[in-house]
Amino acid sequence: MQPRKYVLLCAAALAILLPFGSMAEEKVDLYAIQRIRAEEREHSKVMDTLFYLSDVNGPRLTNTPNYFSAADWVVKQMKDLGLPAKAEKWGPFGRSWRVDKYYAAMSEPQYMPLIGFPLAWSGSTDGPITAEATIAAIYTEADMAKYKGKLKGKVVLATAPREIEQSTKPLSSRWSEAELADMEKYPEASERNQAAYRSRLPAPWQNLSRDELQTIRKKINEFFASEQVAAVLSYGYAGDDGTVFGSSAGSRETKDPVPPTSIVVTPEHYNRIYRLLSHNIPVKLDLDVKTEILEPQDSVNVIAEIPGAAKKDEIVMLGAHLDSWHGGTGATDNGAGSAVMIEAVRLLKTLNLRMERTVRLGLWGGEEEGLLGSKAYVKEHFGDPETMKLTSEHAKLDGYFNVDNGSGRIRGIYLQGNDMCRPIFEQWFSAFKDMDAKAITIRDTGGTDHLSFDAVGLPGFQFIQDELEYSTLTHHSNMDVYDHVSENDLKQAATIVAAFVYMTANRPEMLPRKPLPPPHPAPKHTEEEPSKGKPASGTADVAKPAK
Ligand SMILES: [Zn+2]
């Protein structure tokens, strides 16, 4: 057993600030923190882990072979550390799909290779083809009627070009002290973000509900398929300068038709083709897209744990989603978060720190499609938000910590409405003043896997992270790659996560819980409508209150 020296931090200051001992003093184990800091500073493996997740295994779209091989790789790492680990099944997910080949270029009136990639779950071209491009603005049933019989064998540009604005803001940013202070104030910013997202949709879609939007998109895909278009060309919902943001073309459900060949390209290339066509200059495209639909199978989450000591039946969880989109290699979303969590487990295990409670790692699949892996895990192990029927394990889950906002360092934590944890986290963060982490906001943040825990009344938290290039360059883009991950930021995050998990595992009491919610629908998070606080970019993961 390690020599232990507990230091009561800020006790004097707290005594002045807090009336009548309304807040317990937290034990901040500076000796353990010292060791965690030193191990991460001197022997970090976090970038090595990221390399294997992103460069070696590649993009980890759920249920692709890459996803399963990454999951197997993590299980092996955990076993090599001497920890029990497994890939735990959940499902069904829908189609398993992958890209085998992508070639796209304008061949007339000039040669121009197209920067882009096929959208998820879309179909192949019939080998290498040359096809005419055509503009067909299709948003409604009436638009479909107008173009019926006119699109066979064509590459369709269905949306208006995107105006490219000169970029005058830095691509990478960190939270300023003033922004963090603003975040710590109570008011929410969700409506503004939803409104901003809506305003970026084409005008005919701005007033549709989420379900109506999904329905019309599905109908348009079916229309394109029935018209036998050669392909559908689009640009991403964000990004320019060759950075292409894109996720899916439509449904992954095995019961639905496969969306037509759907290619997302950088808006500058889309715009050039559009301008040529608008001037009645014919455009031909050479395409060779091969996507593959594999046998459907259940998906997996990766679960590993460090068994606890005196209270080993009580569990502290840390997690991140292992899956990604496929335009890049999922390095910032969420190879970074996964690498941080794997590293935090490595730190705690390597240092052999005594922890009273069991520490369990959960790396989730299907986050990008709606928190599917973590929702399935919570339903199986802790309870169903729709009925609020809880399992016996529910009483034993102390808390869950999540990292999923890119590679930016930890600047604080979202309380997710749990004010009782504020004084606890404040005292823990007091040991990390030199690492710029201290902001605590009562706000909740959406779009990632802590929601699955929060939904059944379990303490689930996502950290506040610096934005860096997340919304400008990497989130669901072809530039979500290793080179855009900040090593120092990951090391800082792994250090703080390890310390938070350690202190949770050794607290005399479990973390305080909010009252149980009544039965309610499971948290949703779909591509079409980001949760509150997220940028307009689509699926998941960023929480950035309005500035
Ligand atoms: Zn994401």
Residues whose N, C-alpha, C, O or C-beta is under 5 A from the ligand:
A	BS01	ZN	D333 T539 A540 D541
